[in-house]
């Protein structure tokens, strides 16, 4: 009887310990969601400053494209290294570095009074990867089958940040000017840093994973390209990456050019642009918070990937014939759906394809894909917009995505036929 009692007591202790661990993990995840929402708020606050400050400093569409390309190149180089850094030194250190870099970024923006300073203030973006770092934490603390849903909740945070940041940035710029808005962003980023230090544990990897890999990993350099690129050799990783780049490029071109399109094509003022971005955020919140989780529970990743690319092709076709901001607002609904599903599903597929000890590096590579799009997107987008108009960007999106859609559909049909045989 005493042994039975001891076993029951041990079982109760294990149950309590497991519950405490689960509660601790959920607290960390909720803190990450808050940090991500705040970071997106500060970034969209910045979007209400940079285009208008650039115009005051004499930038035209092409030079603004070069400025955006500079950011893309810097983050393209920093993304994989940042992911590797997070795997080696832990989530709190990585997030702290990202938030501290954001503080410096806004301080440099506040004192930018020449074209050269506007370029220099982009240098800290090499470490400004708060959202990928947040994805790393969520990936570490969730099971693979629930990962897509958990990552989509970060998209919900993105929507909240987009609404608050765009509206706040537009109003602050209108009432107090660009310099005050930039200082406000620096103060907000400093608050985010304090949240990281308070709520994020030093490392979020599983104990077994840390015990087996951390000592070996610490002997390897953050700059070890072999350790970064070896992930491409895992099954399906290279194919998914190519799809992520090719299918994502046309929509990426439109995203990086949107601030100029809003300013020149739609003739929006800063506060009007803020309201439009807030509308973006509301749509994304509904999709990320209420739609994607249900879709991932019922349909496979491959089916949702096919759906997102098909919808994206139709969005591009509609975009080619948009004449005013009201038509654009209607097109935002399928646009945000396709973008949200595409980004969540591809990130989820890629992290499931590698060991848990390398998920940070993989998400850093995912972030580098977005940076690659921002690198080539402004130059291509600026050329297309200046020479052929906004419709050319939409038509390219249609043709590229419909080609990828047909390719994936054909592969799926061939696979199904082989299985039947």
C-alpha positions as CSV (number, residue, x, y, z in Angstrom):
1,X,0.0,0.0,0.0
2,X,2.8,2.4,0.9
3,X,4.4,1.7,-2.6
4,X,1.1,2.5,-4.3
5,X,0.8,5.7,-2.3
6,X,4.4,6.7,-3.2
7,X,3.6,6.0,-6.9
8,X,0.4,8.1,-6.7
9,X,2.4,10.9,-5.0
10,X,5.1,10.7,-7.7
11,X,2.4,10.8,-10.4
12,X,0.7,13.8,-8.8
13,X,4.1,15.6,-8.6
14,X,4.8,14.9,-12.3
15,X,1.4,16.1,-13.2
16,X,1.8,19.3,-11.2
17,X,5.3,19.8,-12.7
18,X,4.0,19.3,-16.2
19,X,1.2,21.8,-15.6
20,X,3.7,24.4,-14.2
21,X,5.9,23.9,-17.3
22,X,2.9,24.3,-19.6
23,X,1.8,27.4,-17.8
24,X,5.4,28.8,-18.0
25,X,5.5,28.1,-21.7
26,X,2.2,29.8,-22.4
27,X,3.3,32.9,-20.4
28,X,6.4,33.0,-22.6
29,X,4.4,32.6,-25.8
30,X,1.9,35.4,-24.7
31,X,4.9,37.6,-23.9
32,X,6.4,36.9,-27.4
33,X,3.0,37.8,-29.0
34,X,3.0,41.1,-27.1
35,X,6.7,41.9,-28.1
36,X,5.9,41.0,-31.7
37,X,2.8,43.3,-31.8
38,X,4.8,46.2,-30.3
39,X,7.7,45.7,-32.7
40,X,5.3,45.8,-35.7
41,X,3.7,48.9,-34.2
42,X,7.1,50.7,-34.2
43,X,7.9,49.5,-37.7
44,X,4.6,50.7,-39.2
45,X,5.1,53.9,-37.3
46,X,8.4,54.2,-39.2
47,X,6.6,53.7,-42.5
48,X,4.7,56.9,-41.9
49,X,7.9,58.8,-41.5
50,X,10.5,57.4,-44.1
51,X,8.7,58.0,-47.4
52,X,7.7,61.6,-46.6
53,X,11.1,62.4,-45.1
54,X,12.8,60.9,-48.2
55,X,10.6,63.2,-50.4
56,X,11.6,66.2,-48.3
57,X,15.3,65.3,-48.8
58,X,14.8,65.2,-52.6
59,X,14.4,61.4,-53.2
60,X,12.5,60.4,-56.4
61,X,10.9,57.0,-57.0
62,X,14.1,55.3,-58.2
63,X,16.2,56.7,-55.3
64,X,13.6,55.6,-52.8
65,X,13.8,52.1,-54.5
66,X,17.6,52.2,-53.9
67,X,17.0,53.0,-50.2
68,X,14.6,50.0,-49.9
69,X,17.1,47.8,-51.7
70,X,19.8,48.8,-49.2
71,X,17.6,47.5,-46.4
72,X,17.0,44.3,-48.3
73,X,20.7,43.7,-48.9
74,X,21.6,44.4,-45.2
75,X,18.9,42.1,-43.9
76,X,19.6,39.4,-46.5
77,X,23.1,39.2,-45.1
78,X,21.9,39.4,-41.5
79,X,19.0,37.0,-41.5
80,X,20.8,33.6,-41.7
81,X,23.5,34.8,-39.3
82,X,20.9,36.0,-36.8
83,X,19.0,32.7,-37.0
84,X,22.3,30.8,-36.3
85,X,23.1,33.3,-33.5
86,X,19.7,32.5,-31.9
87,X,20.3,28.7,-32.1
88,X,23.7,29.1,-30.4
89,X,23.0,31.8,-27.8
90,X,19.3,31.5,-27.0
91,X,16.1,33.4,-27.6
92,X,16.6,36.1,-25.0
93,X,20.0,37.2,-26.3
94,X,18.8,37.2,-29.9
95,X,15.6,39.2,-29.1
96,X,17.6,41.6,-26.9
97,X,20.0,42.3,-29.8
98,X,17.1,42.8,-32.2
99,X,15.3,45.3,-29.9
100,X,18.4,47.2,-29.1
101,X,19.2,47.5,-32.8
102,X,15.7,48.9,-33.3
103,X,16.3,51.6,-30.7
104,X,19.5,52.7,-32.6
105,X,17.6,52.6,-35.9
106,X,15.0,55.1,-34.7
107,X,17.6,57.3,-33.0
108,X,19.5,57.6,-36.3
109,X,16.2,58.2,-38.2
110,X,15.4,61.1,-35.8
111,X,18.7,62.9,-36.7
112,X,18.6,62.1,-40.4
113,X,18.8,65.4,-42.2
114,X,20.7,64.5,-45.3
115,X,20.3,61.7,-48.0
116,X,23.4,60.1,-46.7
117,X,22.1,59.9,-43.1
118,X,18.9,58.3,-44.4
119,X,21.0,55.5,-45.9
120,X,23.2,55.3,-42.7
121,X,20.2,54.9,-40.4
122,X,19.4,51.6,-42.2
123,X,22.6,49.9,-41.0
124,X,21.1,48.5,-37.7
125,X,18.5,46.6,-39.7
126,X,21.2,43.8,-40.1
127,X,20.1,42.7,-36.5
128,X,16.5,43.9,-36.6
129,X,14.8,40.5,-36.8
130,X,12.3,40.7,-33.9
131,X,9.6,38.9,-35.8
132,X,11.8,36.0,-37.0
133,X,13.1,35.7,-33.4
134,X,9.6,35.6,-32.1
135,X,8.8,32.8,-34.6
136,X,11.8,30.9,-33.3
137,X,10.4,31.0,-29.7
138,X,7.0,29.9,-30.8
139,X,8.4,27.1,-32.9
140,X,10.5,25.9,-30.0
141,X,7.6,25.8,-27.6
142,X,4.9,24.3,-29.9
143,X,4.3,20.8,-31.3
144,X,4.8,20.4,-35.1
145,X,1.1,19.6,-35.6
146,X,0.1,22.9,-33.9
147,X,2.9,25.0,-35.3
148,X,1.1,26.6,-38.3
149,X,-1.7,27.7,-36.0
150,X,0.7,29.2,-33.4
151,X,2.7,30.9,-36.1
152,X,-0.5,32.4,-37.6
153,X,-1.2,34.0,-34.3
154,X,1.9,36.0,-34.8
155,X,0.3,37.2,-37.9
156,X,-2.6,38.4,-35.7
157,X,-0.1,40.4,-33.7
158,X,1.2,41.7,-37.1
159,X,-2.3,43.0,-37.9
160,X,-2.7,44.6,-34.5
161,X,0.7,46.3,-34.9
162,X,-0.2,47.4,-38.4
163,X,-3.4,49.1,-37.2
164,X,-1.9,50.8,-34.2
165,X,1.4,51.7,-35.8
166,X,-0.1,53.1,-39.0
167,X,-2.8,55.2,-37.3
168,X,-0.4,56.4,-34.5
169,X,2.4,57.1,-37.0
170,X,0.1,59.1,-39.3
171,X,-1.3,61.2,-36.4
172,X,2.1,61.8,-34.8
173,X,3.7,62.8,-38.0
174,X,0.8,65.2,-38.8
175,X,0.7,66.8,-35.3
176,X,4.4,66.8,-34.2
177,X,6.5,66.0,-37.3
178,X,8.8,63.1,-38.4
179,X,11.5,63.8,-35.8
180,X,9.2,63.4,-32.8
181,X,7.7,60.3,-34.3
182,X,11.1,58.7,-34.7
183,X,12.0,59.5,-31.1
184,X,8.7,58.0,-30.0
185,X,9.6,54.8,-31.9
186,X,13.0,54.7,-30.1
187,X,11.3,54.9,-26.7
188,X,8.8,52.2,-27.7
189,X,11.6,49.9,-28.8
190,X,13.4,50.4,-25.5
191,X,10.2,49.3,-23.7
192,X,10.1,46.2,-25.9
193,X,13.7,45.4,-24.8
194,X,12.6,45.6,-21.2
195,X,9.8,43.1,-21.9
196,X,12.3,40.7,-23.4
197,X,14.6,40.8,-20.4
198,X,11.7,40.3,-18.0
199,X,9.7,37.5,-19.6
200,X,11.8,35.6,-22.1
201,X,14.0,32.7,-20.8
202,X,17.6,32.4,-21.8
203,X,16.9,29.4,-24.0
204,X,13.7,27.9,-25.3
205,X,15.1,24.7,-26.8
206,X,14.0,21.4,-25.3
207,X,16.4,20.1,-22.6
208,X,17.3,17.0,-24.6
209,X,18.0,19.0,-27.7
210,X,20.2,21.5,-25.8
211,X,22.1,18.8,-24.0
212,X,23.0,17.0,-27.3
213,X,23.7,19.9,-29.5
214,X,24.6,23.1,-27.6
215,X,28.2,22.2,-26.7
216,X,28.9,21.1,-30.2
217,X,27.2,24.2,-31.7
218,X,29.0,26.7,-29.5
219,X,32.3,25.4,-31.0
220,X,31.0,26.5,-34.4
221,X,31.0,30.0,-35.7
222,X,27.9,32.0,-36.3
223,X,29.4,32.8,-39.7
224,X,29.8,29.1,-40.6
225,X,28.1,29.1,-44.0
226,X,28.4,25.3,-44.3
227,X,26.3,24.9,-41.2
228,X,23.7,27.3,-42.6
229,X,23.5,25.9,-46.1
230,X,23.5,22.3,-45.1
231,X,19.9,22.7,-44.2
232,X,19.2,22.9,-47.9
233,X,20.1,19.3,-48.3
234,X,17.2,18.1,-46.2
235,X,14.3,16.6,-48.2
236,X,11.9,19.1,-49.8
237,X,13.7,22.1,-48.3
238,X,15.3,23.3,-51.5
239,X,12.1,22.9,-53.5
240,X,10.0,24.8,-50.9
241,X,12.6,27.6,-50.8
242,X,12.5,28.0,-54.6
243,X,8.7,28.2,-54.5
244,X,8.9,30.7,-51.7
245,X,11.2,32.9,-53.7
246,X,9.6,32.6,-57.1
247,X,5.9,32.8,-56.1
248,X,6.7,35.5,-53.4
249,X,8.7,37.8,-55.7
250,X,5.8,39.6,-57.6
251,X,3.8,40.3,-54.4
252,X,7.0,41.3,-52.7
253,X,7.6,43.9,-55.4
254,X,4.2,45.4,-54.8
255,X,4.7,45.5,-51.1
256,X,7.9,47.4,-51.2
257,X,6.6,49.8,-53.7
258,X,3.3,50.4,-51.9
259,X,4.4,53.5,-50.0
260,X,5.3,55.2,-53.3
261,X,2.1,53.9,-55.0
262,X,0.0,55.3,-52.1
263,X,1.9,58.6,-52.4
264,X,1.9,59.1,-56.1
265,X,-0.8,56.9,-57.7
266,X,-3.5,57.2,-55.0
267,X,-2.4,60.7,-53.9
268,X,-2.8,59.8,-50.1
269,X,-1.7,62.1,-47.3
270,X,0.2,60.6,-44.3
271,X,-3.0,60.3,-42.1
272,X,-4.9,58.7,-45.1
273,X,-2.1,56.3,-45.7
274,X,-2.3,55.4,-42.0
275,X,-6.0,54.6,-42.2
276,X,-5.4,52.4,-45.3
277,X,-2.7,50.5,-43.4
278,X,-5.0,50.1,-40.5
279,X,-7.5,48.5,-42.8
280,X,-4.8,46.2,-44.0
281,X,-4.2,45.3,-40.3
282,X,-7.9,44.6,-39.6
283,X,-8.2,42.2,-42.6
284,X,-5.0,40.4,-41.6
285,X,-6.2,40.1,-38.0
286,X,-9.4,38.4,-39.1
287,X,-7.5,36.0,-41.5
288,X,-4.6,35.2,-39.2
289,X,-6.7,34.9,-36.0
290,X,-9.9,33.3,-37.3
291,X,-9.2,31.6,-40.6
292,X,-5.8,30.1,-40.9
293,X,-6.0,28.0,-37.7
294,X,-9.2,26.4,-38.9
295,X,-7.8,25.8,-42.4
296,X,-4.6,24.1,-41.1
297,X,-6.7,21.8,-38.9
298,X,-8.7,20.5,-41.8
299,X,-6.4,20.7,-44.9
300,X,-2.8,19.6,-45.6
301,X,0.0,22.1,-46.0
302,X,0.4,21.2,-49.7
303,X,-3.3,21.9,-50.4
304,X,-3.1,25.3,-48.6
305,X,0.1,26.2,-50.4
306,X,-1.6,25.4,-53.8
307,X,-4.7,27.5,-52.7
308,X,-2.6,30.5,-51.7
309,X,-0.7,30.6,-54.9
310,X,-3.8,30.3,-57.0
311,X,-5.5,33.1,-55.2
312,X,-2.4,35.2,-55.5
313,X,-2.5,34.9,-59.3
314,X,-6.0,36.2,-59.4
315,X,-5.1,39.1,-57.1
316,X,-2.3,40.1,-59.5
317,X,-4.8,40.0,-62.4
318,X,-7.3,42.2,-60.6
319,X,-4.4,44.5,-59.5
320,X,-3.5,45.2,-63.1
321,X,-6.9,47.0,-63.6
322,X,-7.2,48.9,-60.4
323,X,-8.0,52.6,-61.0
324,X,-8.7,54.0,-57.5
325,X,-8.2,53.3,-53.8
326,X,-11.7,51.9,-53.3
327,X,-11.1,49.2,-55.9
328,X,-7.8,48.5,-54.2
329,X,-9.5,48.1,-50.8
330,X,-11.7,45.3,-52.3
331,X,-8.6,43.6,-53.7
332,X,-6.9,43.7,-50.3
333,X,-9.2,40.9,-49.0
334,X,-7.9,38.1,-51.3
335,X,-4.5,39.7,-51.3
336,X,-4.1,39.4,-47.5
337,X,-5.5,35.9,-47.5
338,X,-3.1,34.6,-50.0
339,X,-0.1,36.4,-48.4
340,X,-1.0,35.2,-44.9
341,X,-1.6,31.6,-45.9
342,X,1.5,31.4,-48.1
343,X,3.9,32.8,-45.5
344,X,2.6,30.8,-42.6
345,X,2.5,27.5,-44.5
346,X,5.9,27.8,-46.1
347,X,7.5,28.7,-42.8
348,X,5.8,25.8,-41.1
349,X,6.8,23.3,-43.8
350,X,10.4,24.4,-43.7
351,X,10.7,24.2,-39.9
352,X,9.1,20.7,-39.9
353,X,11.8,19.6,-42.4
354,X,14.8,20.2,-40.2
355,X,15.8,19.1,-36.6
356,X,14.5,21.2,-33.7
357,X,18.1,22.3,-33.0
358,X,18.2,24.1,-36.3
359,X,14.8,25.8,-36.4
360,X,16.3,29.2,-35.6
361,X,18.7,29.0,-38.5
362,X,15.9,27.9,-40.8
363,X,13.7,30.7,-39.8
364,X,16.6,33.1,-40.3
365,X,16.9,31.7,-43.8
366,X,13.1,32.3,-44.2
367,X,13.6,35.9,-43.2
368,X,16.4,36.2,-45.7
369,X,14.0,35.2,-48.4
370,X,11.8,38.2,-47.5
371,X,15.0,40.3,-47.5
372,X,15.9,39.0,-50.9
373,X,12.5,40.1,-52.2
374,X,13.1,43.5,-50.6
375,X,16.5,43.6,-52.2
376,X,15.5,43.1,-55.8
377,X,11.9,44.2,-55.5
378,X,12.5,48.0,-55.2
379,X,14.8,48.2,-58.2
380,X,12.5,46.0,-60.4
381,X,9.4,47.7,-59.0
382,X,10.8,51.2,-59.5
383,X,11.7,50.4,-63.1
384,X,8.3,48.8,-63.9
385,X,6.3,51.5,-62.2
386,X,8.2,54.4,-63.9
387,X,8.2,52.8,-67.4
388,X,5.0,50.7,-67.6
389,X,2.8,51.8,-64.7
390,X,1.2,49.9,-61.8
391,X,-0.6,47.5,-64.0
392,X,2.7,45.8,-65.1
393,X,3.4,44.7,-61.5
394,X,0.0,43.0,-61.3
395,X,0.3,41.3,-64.6
396,X,3.7,39.9,-63.7
397,X,2.3,38.6,-60.4
398,X,-0.5,36.9,-62.4
399,X,1.7,35.1,-64.9
400,X,4.4,34.0,-62.4
401,X,1.9,32.6,-59.9
402,X,-0.3,30.9,-62.4
403,X,2.9,29.2,-63.8
404,X,3.9,28.0,-60.3
405,X,0.3,26.9,-59.6
406,X,0.1,24.8,-62.7
407,X,3.5,23.2,-61.9
408,X,2.5,22.3,-58.3
409,X,-0.9,21.0,-59.5
410,X,0.7,18.8,-62.2
411,X,3.2,17.4,-59.6
412,X,0.3,16.6,-57.3
413,X,-1.8,14.9,-60.0
414,X,1.2,12.8,-61.0
415,X,1.9,11.8,-57.4
416,X,-1.7,10.8,-57.0
417,X,-1.7,8.7,-60.2
418,X,1.4,6.9,-59.0
419,X,-0.1,6.1,-55.6
420,X,-3.2,4.7,-57.3
421,X,-1.0,2.3,-59.4
